[in-house]
Amino acid sequence: MKRAKANIVGSIHIGDSFTEEELLPLYSYFDQAVNQSEYTHVSLYFNYFKNSIAQIPAAVQLMPLTQE
């Protein structure tokens, strides 16, 4: 993402098992940013673990919500 010169405003490390409490700072940040009209869209980029050599990149658009 850095090589693509994307506007990265934050990052977080979340393992395979997580609780809602661990996601609370992320929810709060999104809520504040959207209420202040700071961003027009929010996307989440992450890797699926395939094996110790390969990971599969993936993306999900969080805001605005889509039919998918």
SVG drawing of the C-alpha trace seen along z (x, -y; Angstrom):
<svg xmlns="http://www.w3.org/2000/svg" viewBox="-27 -17 35 40">
<polyline fill="none" stroke="black" stroke-width="0.4" points="0.0,0.0 2.9,-2.4 4.4,-1.7 1.0,-2.5 1.1,-5.8 -2.2,-5.1 -3.4,-7.4 -2.9,-5.1 -4.4,-6.7 -3.9,-3.8 -3.2,-0.2 -4.0,2.4 -3.0,6.0 -5.8,8.4 -5.3,12.2 -7.7,14.9 -9.6,14.8 -10.6,11.4 -13.3,9.8 -15.6,6.9 -13.6,4.9 -10.5,5.2 -12.3,3.7 -13.8,0.8 -11.0,-1.7 -11.5,-1.0 -15.3,-1.4 -14.8,-4.7 -12.4,-6.0 -14.7,-5.2 -17.7,-6.7 -15.9,-10.0 -14.4,-10.3 -17.7,-9.6 -19.7,-12.0 -17.2,-14.8 -17.3,-13.9 -13.6,-13.5 -13.6,-10.6 -15.7,-9.7 -15.0,-6.0 -13.2,-3.6 -11.6,-0.3 -10.0,2.5 -7.0,4.3 -5.8,7.5 -4.0,10.8 -5.4,14.3 -2.8,16.7 -2.3,19.5 0.9,21.0 4.2,19.8 5.4,18.7 2.3,17.2 -0.5,14.9 -3.4,13.8 -4.2,10.1 -7.9,9.0 -9.9,5.8 -13.3,4.9 -15.0,1.6 -16.6,0.6 -18.1,-2.7 -20.2,-3.5 -21.9,-0.1 -22.6,1.8 -25.0,4.6 -22.2,7.1"/>
</svg>
